[in-house]
Amino acid sequence: MKANDVPAVISAVASNGFGANVVSRGEWALAARAGLPNERITLEGVGKTTADLRAAARAAADGRPLRWIAVESPEEAEALALEARRVGGPRLDVLYRLNPDVAPETLTGLAVGAGGTKFGMTETEIGTAISSGGGPDGLLRPRGIHL
């Protein structure tokens, strides 16, 4: 969605079987208006708000879960699990974003994956995030690593 949020473009891409990766409820709404069902929409990004997490939990409770949600921190995992409990406890498919601690060869302002950046977690933090979501059988169903 961040590459092009023009509804006609989204619809054309969706008609070819592609989904949408969104970072906010605004982008999510654009994808939905273009005809994409939630099962073809993923939510990620470091800027997710409590309202974004609540909307994802509510959609799952209503039987329209997103394909997956990328969790960026143990605190976000805890907040998402709390929102899921508040709306009746639907299980949510999640990916845990790993920070690989590499030295990317790009402009400093565009670099992600370097240790200490706001993007992703260490392996230890991912373990904490899984526990914060209730463990493997909790409300946050671990589906993979986002890298």
N, C-alpha and C positions, 0 to 999 in steps of 0.2 A: 504494500500500500504506500510506503513512503517513496517509492520510485514513481508512482503515478496514481493519483486518486481521482481521476476523471471517470465518472460513472460509466460512460460508454466504453472506455478502455477496460475497466474492471469487468463489465459484462462480456466483452469480447474474449478476454482472457479466461473468464469463468466458463464460457461456452465451449472452450477447448479442454475442459476437464481440470483446470488448475484451481487452486484454492487461494486464500489470502492470509497473509501474516500481518497482524495488526498490533499496534502498541497503545491503543486507547479506545474508549467507547465510541469516540467520534469516527475513527477509522472502521471500527466494527460496524457501526450504523451504515457507513457508506458501502461496505461489502454486502451487508444484508439487503440494502436497497438495490444493489446491482444483481440480486438474485442468489447470492451464495448462502447456502444453509450453514448453520453453526458447525456441522461436522466437517466442513471444509475450511474452517477459519481457526487460526491459531493466535494466541495472545502471548506476547513477550515484551521485554524491555524493562529498563531500570526505572522508568517513570510511572509505573502502574500505581494508581491511587487505590485507597480503600474502596471507593465507589466502583472502580473497575473490577476489583476482586469480588465485591458483592454481586455485581452484575453477572460475572462468570458463574458464581455459585448459584444464583437465582435461575439462570438459564438451565443449568444442570438439574436443579430441583423441578423445573417445569418440563423436563424431558427433552431439552434442546441443548445438550452440552457442547461446548467447543471441542474441537479435535484434541487439543492439548493446551496447557498453560505452561510457559517457561518460568520457573521460580529462580529468582536472582540471589536470595539470601535466606538464612534461617528465619529471620524476622518476617520476611514475606511469606514463607511457608506457614509460619504460625498464624499470621493474619488471614491467609487464605483458608486454612483449616477452620479458624474461628468463624469466618463468613459461611462456610459450608455447614457448620453446626447450627448457625443461626437460622438457616433456611431449611433445616430438616435433614441435614447430613447426607447429601448426595456425594458419591465418590467422584473425584475429579482426576482426570489423567494429567500428569505433570511430567515435564522434563526439568532436570536440575542443571542450571548453567554452570559449567566448569570453566574456570579461568586457568588456561594451561601454563601460565607463567613463562611465556616465550618473549623473545625480543623481535617484534614485528619490524620489518624493513619498510616503513612508510612514514608519512608526516606525523609528527608527534601528536597533533590534535586529532588525528584519525585512528591512531593506534588502539587496538583492543587486544586483549589476551596477555598483556604484560602484567606481571605481578603488581599488586597494589592499585590497579585500576578499579573503577566502580562496576566493571562488568564481570559477573560470575563469582564463583566461590572456589576455595581450595577443596581438596578431597575431604579433609576433616570437616569443613563447613557443610559440605554436601551431606555427610553423615548426620550432622546436627540438624540440618534442614529436613531430612527424611524422618528423624525422630520428632521434630517439631510438628510434622504433618500427621503424626500418629503411627509412624513406622510403616513397614511394607503393607500392612493390612488396615491402615488408617484411612482417613477421608481423602488423603492425597495419594493416589495410586501411582507409584513410580513407573514411568514408561521408558525412561532413557536419560541420556546426558545430552545437553545442548552445548555445543562448542563452537 
